[in-house]
Amino acid sequence: MNTLIITGTYSPKLTACKYCQSHANDTDEKKTIVKNGKKEVTIRLESYQNIPTILKLKKQRYFCKNCHQHWTTQCSIVEENCFISRFMTFRILELLTQKISMTVIAKICHVSLTTVIRVLKSVEKHLPETLKPRSFPKVLMVDEFRSHATYEDKMSFICANGETGELVDVLPSRRLDKLMNYFNRSPKEKRE
Ligand SMILES: [Zn+2]
């Protein structure tokens, strides 16, 4: 499949060193921060007219003569060490809210399945506490109780620490599919 390639250079004028905050020009007009080559990165953009599109961006590298640090400038369209643009990230997140498989999303966006999973995992820290994967005590007591909390199931689920008796969680339904979703949010090691 053809790919549309856009090339660009990003070389902003600096006012100060990223590390020691030295002013870009010192008193005798000699440069404190010098340009030090460019680093080319490939960034996946949103498709243009269904053609996969990438940006080959040359990012300026700098060197500070005062603190001897090197660094590469960062560009707002992409997060550091990330190879898909922020627009792509938003597009993937938008598609993740729909009932379509991650494989299809990967195909639509011309990215790998791993990328889609990584984008999904990147928002995990923003989830409400109740939706985050959690760890469980070594001994888990489980029970059901009548609650009418949901329309489909009149029984709720309760679990507690089998050694201390401390309440772990109460779930509105005891149905296996609901419980599987709940427990599968935690990594396998934590569940084991
Ligand atoms: Zn410096």
Residues whose N, C-alpha, C, O or C-beta is under 5 A from the ligand:
A	BS01	ZN	C17 Y19 C20 Q21 S22 C64 N66 C67
